[in-house]
Amino acid sequence: QVQLVESGGGLVQPGGSLRLSCVASGSIFSIYKMGWYRQVPGKQRELVASITNSATPNYADSVKGRFTISRDNAKNTVYLQMNSLKPEDTAVYYCNALLQIRTTITPNVYWGQGTQVTVSS
């Protein structure tokens, strides 16, 4: 009923840039918050950045000054501009959304399938 689709991942050299996109589709009534998480094998999934429907952003300390999160409410889309990428940024990046579908009154958390970001020389 709800689908989050990420795109924009790939292979870049250290210092390079990537822009991730996530589009939410389906029977969506309202999106309250969207964000990006990342995960590497053997590690816990961690928050990278999030943004509320009022455009208030939040960033992990490790990406502050390098990553920028933004959203287009009309398109149900969230973006993550990643600059000055480092090898330690290598991970699968997952889109996350707290949203309410039209058939319920309670918001729930949804996840995308993930997109691979690899930073290597």
Beta strands, then each sheet from edge to edge (+ up, - down):
strand 1: 2-7
strand 2: 10-12
strand 3: 18-26
strand 4: 28-39
strand 5: 46-52
strand 6: 57-59
strand 7: 67-72
strand 8: 77-82
strand 9: 91-101
strand 10: 108-111
strand 11: 115-119
sheet 1: 1+ 3- 8+ 7-
sheet 2: 2+ 11+ 9- 4+ 5- 6+
sheet 3: 2+ 11+ 9- 10+
end
